[in-house]
Amino acid sequence: MLSIFFLPLPDALVRYLPGERVSYQTEFDYTFPGPSRGKSGRCEMGLKIKDKSLKRWIVVCSSRAWLDAHFQRGMDRINVVEKVNRYGVQLESYQLDWSPIGMRSRTGISYPNDVY
């Protein structure tokens, strides 16, 4: 009975203990169908984020409706905000975005030192 109480302990250590807030821009990809949700099937879509803190790809459940609402043609980066402490990483938010080079080509602004 006591062991059941301690099952979510690692989750709580990351969530409630102080940690450093980290934000960065990284790569993303999406897959159809998404990751498994156990006996209830699969997510409609999986959003793969290259996590710089963990140094590996993580997959978040999402949907085609979310992708339609947040993705525009040419978006090739994702802004990620995480809470990091010695026990793990908690993903706080993420937002799709253009990389700096993609932004320049989208706005039509040309800089003299750009190399294409």
N, CA, C and O atoms as a printed pandas DataFrame, in Angstrom:
     atom_number atom_name residue_name chain_id  residue_number  x_coord  y_coord  z_coord
0              1         N          MET        A               1    0.821   -1.194    0.000
1              2        CA          MET        A               1    0.000    0.000    0.000
2              3         C          MET        A               1    0.866    1.259    0.000
3              4         O          MET        A               1    0.539    2.241   -0.667
4              5         N          LEU        A               2    1.946    1.230    0.732
5              6        CA          LEU        A               2    2.834    2.383    0.818
6              7         C          LEU        A               2    3.526    2.659   -0.510
7              8         O          LEU        A               2    3.791    3.817   -0.832
8              9         N          SER        A               3    3.822    1.626   -1.285
9             10        CA          SER        A               3    4.505    1.820   -2.563
10            11         C          SER        A               3    3.624    2.550   -3.573
11            12         O          SER        A               3    4.152    3.252   -4.435
12            13         N          ILE        A               4    2.324    2.413   -3.499
13            14        CA          ILE        A               4    1.420    3.115   -4.407
14            15         C          ILE        A               4    1.513    4.618   -4.192
15            16         O          ILE        A               4    1.388    5.384   -5.148
16            17         N          PHE        A               5    1.728    5.048   -2.976
17            18        CA          PHE        A               5    1.856    6.470   -2.677
18            19         C          PHE        A               5    3.085    7.078   -3.352
19            20         O          PHE        A               5    3.048    8.245   -3.740
20            21         N          PHE        A               6    4.152    6.333   -3.499
21            22        CA          PHE        A               6    5.400    6.865   -4.029
22            23         C          PHE        A               6    5.533    6.746   -5.545
23            24         O          PHE        A               6    6.539    7.195   -6.094
24            25         N          LEU        A               7    4.569    6.165   -6.238
25            26        CA          LEU        A               7    4.669    6.034   -7.686
26            27         C          LEU        A               7    4.803    7.376   -8.404
27            28         O          LEU        A               7    5.673    7.486   -9.268
28            29         N          PRO        A               8    4.004    8.403   -8.107
29            30        CA          PRO        A               8    4.154    9.666   -8.824
30            31         C          PRO        A               8    5.227   10.587   -8.235
31            32         O          PRO        A               8    5.281   11.761   -8.603
32            33         N          LEU        A               9    6.065   10.103   -7.352
33            34        CA          LEU        A               9    7.066   10.939   -6.699
34            35         C          LEU        A               9    8.032   11.608   -7.678
35            36         O          LEU        A               9    8.270   12.805   -7.522
36            37         N          PRO        A              10    8.609   10.925   -8.677
37            38        CA          PRO        A              10    9.511   11.625   -9.601
38            39         C          PRO        A              10    8.828   12.776  -10.330
39            40         O          PRO        A              10    9.436   13.823  -10.551
40            41         N          ASP        A              11    7.573   12.584  -10.700
41            42        CA          ASP        A              11    6.801   13.645  -11.338
42            43         C          ASP        A              11    6.671   14.855  -10.417
43            44         O          ASP        A              11    6.843   15.994  -10.851
44            45         N          ALA        A              12    6.373   14.607   -9.171
45            46        CA          ALA        A              12    6.206   15.687   -8.193
46            47         C          ALA        A              12    7.525   16.398   -7.915
47            48         O          ALA        A              12    7.538   17.611   -7.706
48            49         N          LEU        A              13    8.627   15.668   -7.909
49            50        CA          LEU        A              13    9.930   16.296   -7.672
50            51         C          LEU        A              13   10.258   17.313   -8.755
51            52         O          LEU        A              13   10.788   18.384   -8.457
52            53         N          VAL        A              14    9.954   16.996   -9.989
53            54        CA          VAL        A              14   10.210   17.929  -11.088
54            55         C          VAL        A              14    9.245   19.103  -11.015
55            56         O          VAL        A              14    9.640   20.250  -11.228
56            57         N          ARG        A              15    7.985   18.823  -10.717
57            58        CA          ARG        A              15    6.960   19.859  -10.745
58            59         C          ARG        A              15    7.077   20.857   -9.596
59            60         O          ARG        A              15    6.932   22.060   -9.814
60            61         N          TYR        A              16    7.337   20.382   -8.379
61            62        CA          TYR        A              16    7.219   21.256   -7.213
62            63         C          TYR        A              16    8.540   21.759   -6.642
63            64         O          TYR        A              16    8.537   22.732   -5.888
64            65         N          LEU        A              17    9.653   21.142   -6.968
65            66        CA          LEU        A              17   10.934   21.645   -6.472
66            67         C          LEU        A              17   11.438   22.755   -7.385
67            68         O          LEU        A              17   11.132   22.760   -8.578
68            69         N          PRO        A              18   12.207   23.695   -6.838
69            70        CA          PRO        A              18   12.695   24.798   -7.663
70            71         C          PRO        A              18   13.614   24.296   -8.773
71            72         O          PRO        A              18   14.329   23.307   -8.613
72            73         N          GLY        A              19   13.576   24.990   -9.878
73            74        CA          GLY        A              19   14.409   24.631  -11.017
74            75         C          GLY        A              19   14.651   25.843  -11.886
75            76         O          GLY        A              19   14.110   26.922  -11.644
76            77         N          GLU        A              20   15.452   25.655  -12.876
77            78        CA          GLU        A              20   15.799   26.735  -13.795
78            79         C          GLU        A              20   14.824   26.718  -14.970
79            80         O          GLU        A              20   14.485   25.656  -15.492
80            81         N          ARG        A              21   14.383   27.895  -15.373
81            82        CA          ARG        A              21   13.500   28.010  -16.530
82            83         C          ARG        A              21   14.362   28.231  -17.767
83            84         O          ARG        A              21   15.144   29.181  -17.817
84            85         N          VAL        A              22   14.226   27.374  -18.750
85            86        CA          VAL        A              22   15.058   27.400  -19.946
86            87         C          VAL        A              22   14.155   27.593  -21.158
87            88         O          VAL        A              22   13.118   26.941  -21.272
88            89         N          SER        A              23   14.548   28.488  -22.063
89            90        CA          SER        A              23   13.810   28.636  -23.316
90            91         C          SER        A              23   14.802   28.584  -24.472
91            92         O          SER        A              23   15.912   29.107  -24.378
92            93         N          TYR        A              24   14.390   27.952  -25.549
93            94        CA          TYR        A              24   15.256   27.808  -26.711
94            95         C          TYR        A              24   14.413   27.517  -27.943
95            96         O          TYR        A              24   13.223   27.219  -27.850
96            97         N          GLN        A              25   15.058   27.611  -29.096
97            98        CA          GLN        A              25   14.409   27.305  -30.363
98            99         C          GLN        A              25   15.043   26.028  -30.912
99           100         O          GLN        A              25   16.267   25.897  -30.912
100          101         N          THR        A              26   14.233   25.099  -31.373
101          102        CA          THR        A              26   14.754   23.811  -31.823
102          103         C          THR        A              26   13.931   23.268  -32.987
103          104         O          THR        A              26   12.988   23.910  -33.450
104          105         N          GLU        A              27   14.300   22.084  -33.449
105          106        CA          GLU        A              27   13.617   21.422  -34.560
106          107         C          GLU        A              27   12.354   20.711  -34.074
107          108         O          GLU        A              27   12.226   20.377  -32.897
108          109         N          PHE        A              28   11.427   20.489  -35.002
109          110        CA          PHE        A              28   10.239   19.697  -34.690
110          111         C          PHE        A              28    9.822   18.904  -35.917
111          112         O          PHE        A              28   10.258   19.185  -37.034
112          113         N          ASP        A              29    8.993   17.933  -35.698
113          114        CA          ASP        A              29    8.410   17.135  -36.766
114          115         C          ASP        A              29    7.065   16.620  -36.251
115          116         O          ASP        A              29    6.827   16.615  -35.044
116          117         N          TYR        A              30    6.202   16.197  -37.139
117          118        CA          TYR        A              30    4.936   15.627  -36.694
118          119         C          TYR        A              30    4.702   14.308  -37.411
119          120         O          TYR        A              30    5.142   14.106  -38.543
120          121         N          THR        A              31    4.001   13.417  -36.726
121          122        CA          THR        A              31    3.744   12.089  -37.270
122          123         C          THR        A              31    2.258   11.767  -37.160
123          124         O          THR        A              31    1.586   12.185  -36.217
124          125         N          PHE        A              32    1.762   11.024  -38.129
125          126        CA          PHE        A              32    0.394   10.521  -38.113
126          127         C          PHE        A              32    0.453    9.014  -38.228
127          128         O          PHE        A              32    1.085    8.554  -39.179
128          129         N          PRO        A              33   -0.113    8.214  -37.398
129          130        CA          PRO        A              33   -0.770    8.582  -36.147
130          131         C          PRO        A              33    0.264    8.905  -35.077
131          132         O          PRO        A              33    1.463    8.709  -35.274
132          133         N          GLY        A              34   -0.211    9.397  -33.959
133          134        CA          GLY        A              34    0.660    9.773  -32.854
134          135         C          GLY        A              34    1.052    8.587  -32.000
135          136         O          GLY        A              34    0.817    7.438  -32.376
136          137         N          PRO        A              35    1.654    8.862  -30.843
137          138        CA          PRO        A              35    2.096    7.780  -29.959
138          139         C          PRO        A              35    0.918    7.028  -29.334
139          140         O          PRO        A              35   -0.214    7.511  -29.317
140          141         N          SER        A              36    1.211    5.859  -28.832
141          142        CA          SER        A              36    0.195    5.019  -28.204
142          143         C          SER        A              36   -0.268    5.623  -26.884
143          144         O          SER        A              36    0.523    6.216  -26.150
144          145         N          ARG        A              37   -1.558    5.467  -26.589
145          146        CA          ARG        A              37   -2.110    5.881  -25.296
146          147         C          ARG        A              37   -2.551    4.666  -24.491
147          148         O          ARG        A              37   -3.485    4.747  -23.695
148          149         N          GLY        A              38   -1.887    3.561  -24.698
149          150        CA          GLY        A              38   -2.238    2.346  -23.968
150          151         C          GLY        A              38   -3.413    1.640  -24.606
151          152         O          GLY        A              38   -3.485    1.529  -25.830
152          153         N          LYS        A              39   -4.332    1.164  -23.790
153          154        CA          LYS        A              39   -5.477    0.400  -24.284
154          155         C          LYS        A              39   -6.469    1.264  -25.051
155          156         O          LYS        A              39   -7.281    0.740  -25.813
156          157         N          SER        A              40   -6.416    2.580  -24.862
157          158        CA          SER        A              40   -7.399    3.452  -25.507
158          159         C          SER        A              40   -7.008    3.838  -26.930
159          160         O          SER        A              40   -7.685    4.667  -27.538
160          161         N          GLY        A              41   -5.948    3.272  -27.475
161          162        CA          GLY        A              41   -5.582    3.547  -28.855
162          163         C          GLY        A              41   -4.393    4.476  -28.980
163          164         O          GLY        A              41   -3.477    4.459  -28.158
164          165         N          ARG        A              42   -4.425    5.289  -30.025
165          166        CA          ARG        A              42   -3.323    6.194  -30.315
166          167         C          ARG        A              42   -3.820    7.630  -30.369
167          168         O          ARG        A              42   -5.008    7.888  -30.565
168          169         N          CYS        A              43   -2.882    8.566  -30.192
169          170        CA          CYS        A              43   -3.201    9.978  -30.400
170          171         C          CYS        A              43   -3.402   10.200  -31.893
171          172         O          CYS        A              43   -2.866    9.457  -32.715
172          173         N          GLU        A              44   -4.168   11.216  -32.236
173          174        CA          GLU        A              44   -4.397   11.516  -33.644
174          175         C          GLU        A              44   -3.093   11.927  -34.327
175          176         O          GLU        A              44   -2.828   11.525  -35.460
176          177         N          MET        A              45   -2.282   12.728  -33.634
177          178        CA          MET        A              45   -1.029   13.221  -34.194
178          179         C          MET        A              45    0.025   13.262  -33.097
179          180         O          MET        A              45   -0.297   13.506  -31.934
180          181         N          GLY        A              46    1.273   13.027  -33.455
181          182        CA          GLY        A              46    2.378   13.158  -32.519
182          183         C          GLY        A              46    3.260   14.322  -32.929
183          184         O          GLY        A              46    3.661   14.413  -34.089
184          185         N          LEU        A              47    3.566   15.209  -32.001
185          186        CA          LEU        A              47    4.471   16.327  -32.249
186          187         C          LEU        A              47    5.817   15.962  -31.645
187          188         O          LEU        A              47    5.945   15.866  -30.424
188          189         N          LYS        A              48    6.827   15.757  -32.496
189          190        CA          LYS        A              48    8.165   15.382  -32.039
190          191         C          LYS        A              48    8.999   16.650  -31.873
191          192         O          LYS        A              48    9.119   17.447  -32.803
192          193         N          ILE        A              49    9.573   16.832  -30.690
193          194        CA          ILE        A              49   10.382   18.005  -30.367
194          195         C          ILE        A              49   11.779   17.530  -30.000
195          196         O          ILE        A              49   11.928   16.619  -29.184
196          197         N          LYS        A              50   12.808   18.137  -30.594
197          198        CA          LYS        A              50   14.190   17.788  -30.259
198          199         C          LYS        A              50   14.564   18.543  -28.990
199          200         O          LYS        A              50   14.878   19.733  -29.037
200          201         N          ASP        A              51   14.530   17.847  -27.857
201          202        CA          ASP        A              51   14.763   18.457  -26.549
202          203         C          ASP        A              51   16.254   18.642  -26.312
203          204         O          ASP        A              51   17.016   17.677  -26.353
204          205         N          LYS        A              52   16.676   19.889  -26.063
205          206        CA          LYS        A              52   18.097   20.176  -25.846
206          207         C          LYS        A              52   18.542   19.823  -24.437
207          208         O          LYS        A              52   19.721   19.539  -24.223
208          209         N          SER        A              53   17.637   19.833  -23.476
209          210        CA          SER        A              53   18.001   19.482  -22.099
210          211         C          SER        A              53   18.225   17.981  -21.963
211          212         O          SER        A              53   19.172   17.550  -21.305
212          213         N          LEU        A              54   17.358   17.184  -22.581
213          214        CA          LEU        A              54   17.466   15.730  -22.509
214          215         C          LEU        A              54   18.358   15.149  -23.603
215          216         O          LEU        A              54   18.772   13.992  -23.533
216          217         N          LYS        A              55   18.648   15.973  -24.623
217          218        CA          LYS        A              55   19.468   15.560  -25.771
218          219         C          LYS        A              55   18.853   14.371  -26.518
219          220         O          LYS        A              55   19.552   13.439  -26.916
220          221         N          ARG        A              56   17.529   14.427  -26.699
221          222        CA          ARG        A              56   16.827   13.395  -27.467
222          223         C          ARG        A              56   15.485   13.953  -27.933
223          224         O          ARG        A              56   15.060   15.022  -27.494
224          225         N          TRP        A              57   14.827   13.223  -28.820
225          226        CA          TRP        A              57   13.506   13.611  -29.299
226          227         C          TRP        A              57   12.453   13.174  -28.293
227          228         O          TRP        A              57   12.509   12.058  -27.776
228          229         N          ILE        A              58   11.483   14.058  -28.012
229          230        CA          ILE        A              58   10.333   13.699  -27.188
230          231         C          ILE        A              58    9.083   13.819  -28.063
231          232         O          ILE        A              58    9.065   14.591  -29.021
232          233         N          VAL        A              59    8.051   13.064  -27.736
233          234        CA          VAL        A              59    6.817   13.066  -28.528
234          235         C          VAL        A              59    5.662   13.494  -27.635
235          236         O          VAL        A              59    5.469   12.948  -26.549
236          237         N          VAL        A              60    4.893   14.477  -28.104
237          238        CA          VAL        A              60    3.746   15.014  -27.375
238          239         C          VAL        A              60    2.491   14.690  -28.178
239          240         O          VAL        A              60    2.474   14.864  -29.396
240          241         N          CYS        A              61    1.443   14.222  -27.511
241          242        CA          CYS        A              61    0.164   13.969  -28.182
242          243         C          CYS        A              61   -0.450   15.287  -28.637
243          244         O          CYS        A              61   -0.426   16.278  -27.907
244          245         N          SER        A              62   -0.992   15.289  -29.836
245          246        CA          SER        A              62   -1.636   16.482  -30.356
246          247         C          SER        A              62   -2.725   16.048  -31.339
247          248         O          SER        A              62   -3.076   14.870  -31.411
248          249         N          SER        A              63   -3.253   17.012  -32.091
249          250        CA          SER        A              63   -4.324   16.693  -33.038
250          251         C          SER        A              63   -4.147   17.489  -34.324
251          252         O          SER        A              63   -3.412   18.475  -34.371
252          253         N          ARG        A              64   -4.829   17.044  -35.349
253          254        CA          ARG        A              64   -4.779   17.747  -36.632
254          255         C          ARG        A              64   -5.384   19.151  -36.497
255          256         O          ARG        A              64   -4.926   20.080  -37.162
256          257         N          ALA        A              65   -6.394   19.317  -35.656
257          258        CA          ALA        A              65   -7.009   20.634  -35.442
258          259         C          ALA        A              65   -5.999   21.603  -34.827
259          260         O          ALA        A              65   -5.954   22.772  -35.209
260          261         N          TRP        A              66   -5.183   21.123  -33.869
261          262        CA          TRP        A              66   -4.148   21.978  -33.272
262          263         C          TRP        A              66   -3.140   22.392  -34.336
263          264         O          TRP        A              66   -2.747   23.557  -34.395
264          265         N          LEU        A              67   -2.719   21.455  -35.175
265          266        CA          LEU        A              67   -1.754   21.755  -36.230
266          267         C          LEU        A              67   -2.327   22.776  -37.208
267          268         O          LEU        A              67   -1.625   23.707  -37.603
268          269         N          ASP        A              68   -3.583   22.618  -37.602
269          270        CA          ASP        A              68   -4.218   23.569  -38.518
270          271         C          ASP        A              68   -4.296   24.967  -37.915
271          272         O          ASP        A              68   -4.164   25.957  -38.635
272          273         N          ALA        A              69   -4.510   25.060  -36.605
273          274        CA          ALA        A              69   -4.644   26.360  -35.944
274          275         C          ALA        A              69   -3.297   27.048  -35.709
275          276         O          ALA        A              69   -3.244   28.277  -35.664
276          277         N          HIS        A              70   -2.207   26.284  -35.558
277          278        CA          HIS        A              70   -0.929   26.870  -35.159
278          279         C          HIS        A              70    0.167   26.818  -36.215
279          280         O          HIS        A              70    1.198   27.468  -36.046
280          281         N          PHE        A              71   -0.016   26.076  -37.285
281          282        CA          PHE        A              71    1.038   25.909  -38.283
282          283         C          PHE        A              71    0.712   26.714  -39.527
283          284         O          PHE        A              71   -0.406   26.674  -40.039
284          285         N          GLN        A              72    1.727   27.455  -40.009
285          286        CA          GLN        A              72    1.619   28.154  -41.280
286          287         C          GLN        A              72    2.764   27.691  -42.163
287          288         O          GLN        A              72    3.802   27.252  -41.668
288          289         N          ARG        A              73    2.577   27.788  -43.439
289          290        CA          ARG        A              73    3.589   27.326  -44.386
290          291         C          ARG        A              73    4.932   28.008  -44.122
291          292         O          ARG        A              73    4.998   29.226  -43.955
292          293         N          GLY        A              74    5.978   27.224  -44.089
293          294        CA          GLY        A              74    7.325   27.755  -43.889
294          295         C          GLY        A              74    7.820   27.705  -42.454
295          296         O          GLY        A              74    9.001   27.949  -42.207
296          297         N          MET        A              75    6.956   27.396  -41.508
297          298        CA          MET        A              75    7.402   27.292  -40.111
298          299         C          MET        A              75    8.296   26.063  -39.985
299          300         O          MET        A              75    7.900   24.952  -40.337
300          301         N          ASP        A              76    9.509   26.280  -39.477
301          302        CA          ASP        A              76   10.459   25.176  -39.404
302          303         C          ASP        A              76   11.157   25.071  -38.052
303          304         O          ASP        A              76   12.098   24.291  -37.905
304          305         N          ARG        A              77   10.715   25.838  -37.072
305          306        CA          ARG        A              77   11.298   25.801  -35.727
306          307         C          ARG        A              77   10.175   25.839  -34.705
307          308         O          ARG        A              77    9.036   26.182  -35.021
308          309         N          ILE        A              78   10.517   25.482  -33.475
309          310        CA          ILE        A              78    9.557   25.544  -32.377
310          311         C          ILE        A              78   10.242   26.187  -31.180
311          312         O          ILE        A              78   11.354   25.802  -30.816
312          313         N          ASN        A              79    9.580   27.166  -30.568
313          314        CA          ASN        A              79   10.090   27.796  -29.347
314          315         C          ASN        A              79    9.580   26.988  -28.160
315          316         O          ASN        A              79    8.379   26.754  -28.030
316          317         N          VAL        A              80   10.498   26.565  -27.299
317          318        CA          VAL        A              80   10.174   25.693  -26.177
318          319         C          VAL        A              80   10.562   26.378  -24.876
319          320         O          VAL        A              80   11.630   26.983  -24.787
320          321         N          VAL        A              81    9.697   26.286  -23.861
321          322        CA          VAL        A              81   10.006   26.751  -22.507
322          323         C          VAL        A              81    9.866   25.545  -21.584
323          324         O          VAL        A              81    8.831   24.879  -21.561
324          325         N          GLU        A              82   10.940   25.273  -20.816
325          326        CA          GLU        A              82   10.968   24.116  -19.924
326          327         C          GLU        A              82   11.419   24.523  -18.535
327          328         O          GLU        A              82   12.123   25.516  -18.354
328          329         N          LYS        A              83   11.003   23.744  -17.570
329          330        CA          LYS        A              83   11.530   23.852  -16.212
330          331         C          LYS        A              83   12.473   22.675  -16.025
331          332         O          LYS        A              83   12.079   21.522  -16.200
332          333         N          VAL        A              84   13.725   22.968  -15.668
333          334        CA          VAL        A              84   14.747   21.932  -15.550
334          335         C          VAL        A              84   15.297   21.944  -14.131
335          336         O          VAL        A              84   15.699   22.993  -13.628
336          337         N          ASN        A              85   15.317   20.782  -13.483
337          338        CA          ASN        A              85   16.028   20.637  -12.216
338          339         C          ASN        A              85   16.763   19.306  -12.235
339          340         O          ASN        A              85   16.736   18.603  -13.245
340          341         N          ARG        A              86   17.408   18.953  -11.155
341          342        CA          ARG        A              86   18.251   17.755  -11.166
342          343         C          ARG        A              86   17.451   16.458  -11.269
343          344         O          ARG        A              86   18.030   15.399  -11.511
344          345         N          TYR        A              87   16.138   16.522  -11.091
345          346        CA          TYR        A              87   15.307   15.324  -11.156
346          347         C          TYR        A              87   14.658   15.110  -12.519
347          348         O          TYR        A              87   14.127   14.032  -12.784
348          349         N          GLY        A              88   14.690   16.114  -13.383
349          350        CA          GLY        A              88   14.086   15.940  -14.692
350          351         C          GLY        A              88   13.722   17.248  -15.359
351          352         O          GLY        A              88   14.184   18.319  -14.966
352          353         N          VAL        A              89   12.886   17.141  -16.372
353          354        CA          VAL        A              89   12.474   18.275  -17.200
354          355         C          VAL        A              89   10.955   18.270  -17.307
355          356         O          VAL        A              89   10.343   17.222  -17.514
356          357         N          GLN        A              90   10.343   19.459  -17.164
357          358        CA          GLN        A              90    8.902   19.599  -17.366
358          359         C          GLN        A              90    8.682   20.587  -18.502
359          360         O          GLN        A              90    9.134   21.729  -18.426
360          361         N          LEU        A              91    7.999   20.163  -19.543
361          362        CA          LEU        A              91    7.683   21.008  -20.680
362          363         C          LEU        A              91    6.570   21.968  -20.273
363          364         O          LEU        A              91    5.464   21.534  -19.953
364          365         N          GLU        A              92    6.857   23.282  -20.284
365          366        CA          GLU        A              92    5.852   24.264  -19.867
366          367         C          GLU        A              92    5.044   24.793  -21.040
367          368         O          GLU        A              92    3.820   24.891  -20.955
368          369         N          SER        A              93    5.715   25.136  -22.136
369          370        CA          SER        A              93    4.981   25.629  -23.302
370          371         C          SER        A              93    5.825   25.450  -24.560
371          372         O          SER        A              93    7.043   25.285  -24.496
372          373         N          TYR        A              94    5.148   25.488  -25.697
373          374        CA          TYR        A              94    5.835   25.430  -26.984
374          375         C          TYR        A              94    4.989   26.162  -28.008
375          376         O          TYR        A              94    3.761   26.178  -27.929
376          377         N          GLN        A              95    5.677   26.775  -28.980
377          378        CA          GLN        A              95    4.992   27.556  -30.002
378          379         C          GLN        A              95    5.765   27.432  -31.310
379          380         O          GLN        A              95    6.980   27.624  -31.330
380          381         N          LEU        A              96    5.080   27.116  -32.390
381          382        CA          LEU        A              96    5.720   26.996  -33.692
382          383         C          LEU        A              96    6.146   28.368  -34.187
383          384         O          LEU        A              96    5.471   29.364  -33.927
384          385         N          ASP        A              97    7.285   28.422  -34.911
385          386        CA          ASP        A              97    7.832   29.705  -35.346
386          387         C          ASP        A              97    8.694   29.496  -36.588
387          388         O          ASP        A              97    9.007   28.365  -36.960
388          389         N          TRP        A              98    9.067   30.595  -37.218
389          390        CA          TRP        A              98    9.985   30.565  -38.341
390          391         C          TRP        A              98   11.404   30.725  -37.826
391          392         O          TRP        A              98   11.627   31.426  -36.839
392          393         N          SER        A              99   12.365   30.085  -38.477
393          394        CA          SER        A              99   13.766   30.322  -38.140
394          395         C          SER        A              99   14.141   31.697  -38.679
395          396         O          SER        A              99   13.428   32.217  -39.538
396          397         N          PRO        A             100   15.235   32.312  -38.211
397          398        CA          PRO        A             100   15.604   33.653  -38.688
398          399         C          PRO        A             100   15.753   33.729  -40.202
399          400         O          PRO        A             100   15.331   34.721  -40.797
400          401         N          ILE        A             101   16.329   32.736  -40.840
401          402        CA          ILE        A             101   16.484   32.758  -42.295
402          403         C          ILE        A             101   15.122   32.630  -42.959
403          404         O          ILE        A             101   14.852   33.328  -43.936
404          405         N          GLY        A             102   14.270   31.768  -42.461
405          406        CA          GLY        A             102   12.922   31.620  -42.997
406          407         C          GLY        A             102   12.114   32.899  -42.843
407          408         O          GLY        A             102   11.317   33.233  -43.720
408          409         N          MET        A             103   12.307   33.628  -41.732
409          410        CA          MET        A             103   11.600   34.884  -41.499
410          411         C          MET        A             103   12.019   35.926  -42.527
411          412         O          MET        A             103   11.175   36.669  -43.029
412          413         N          ARG        A             104   13.310   35.992  -42.848
413          414        CA          ARG        A             104   13.781   36.971  -43.833
414          415         C          ARG        A             104   13.179   36.695  -45.205
415          416         O          ARG        A             104   12.742   37.622  -45.887
416          417         N          SER        A             105   13.152   35.449  -45.611
417          418        CA          SER        A             105   12.610   35.142  -46.930
418          419         C          SER        A             105   11.096   35.355  -46.958
419          420         O          SER        A             105   10.541   35.696  -48.002
420          421         N          ARG        A             106   10.424   35.158  -45.824
421          422        CA          ARG        A             106    8.976   35.341  -45.769
422          423         C          ARG        A             106    8.604   36.814  -45.836
423          424         O          ARG        A             106    7.603   37.171  -46.459
424          425         N          THR        A             107    9.407   37.686  -45.195
425          426        CA          THR        A             107    9.091   39.109  -45.176
426          427         C          THR        A             107    9.657   39.845  -46.378
427          428         O          THR        A             107    9.267   40.981  -46.648
428          429         N          GLY        A             108   10.579   39.207  -47.109
429          430        CA          GLY        A             108   11.164   39.854  -48.271
430          431         C          GLY        A             108   12.287   40.811  -47.924
431          432         O          GLY        A             108   12.798   41.495  -48.810
432          433         N          ILE        A             109   12.690   40.881  -46.656
433          434        CA          ILE        A             109   13.774   41.769  -46.247
434          435         C          ILE        A             109   15.097   41.108  -46.590
435          436         O          ILE        A             109   15.311   39.937  -46.276
436          437         N          SER        A             110   15.976   41.845  -47.227
437          438        CA          SER        A             110   17.278   41.315  -47.598
438          439         C          SER        A             110   18.359   42.059  -46.830
439          440         O          SER        A             110   18.316   43.284  -46.712
440          441         N          TYR        A             111   19.303   41.333  -46.321
441          442        CA          TYR        A             111   20.419   41.927  -45.596
442          443         C          TYR        A             111   21.676   41.764  -46.432
443          444         O          TYR        A             111   21.838   40.738  -47.092
444          445         N          PRO        A             112   22.587   42.763  -46.426
445          446        CA          PRO        A             112   23.747   42.715  -47.315
446          447         C          PRO        A             112   24.696   41.549  -47.042
447          448         O          PRO        A             112   25.377   41.103  -47.966
448          449         N          ASN        A             113   24.767   41.042  -45.824
449          450        CA          ASN        A             113   25.713   39.981  -45.500
450          451         C          ASN        A             113   25.105   38.588  -45.602
451          452         O          ASN        A             113   25.750   37.606  -45.234
452          453         N          ASP        A             114   23.884   38.490  -46.092
453          454        CA          ASP        A             114   23.253   37.175  -46.220
454          455         C          ASP        A             114   23.923   36.363  -47.319
455          456         O          ASP        A             114   24.223   36.879  -48.395
456          457         N          VAL        A             115   24.150   35.105  -47.037
457          458        CA          VAL        A             115   24.707   34.192  -48.027
458          459         C          VAL        A             115   23.676   33.095  -48.254
459          460         O          VAL        A             115   23.252   32.426  -47.311
460          461         N          TYR        A             116   23.282   32.917  -49.484
461          462        CA          TYR        A             116   22.279   31.895  -49.788
462          463         C          TYR        A             116   22.876   30.782  -50.587
463          464         O          TYR        A             116   22.178   29.829  -50.936
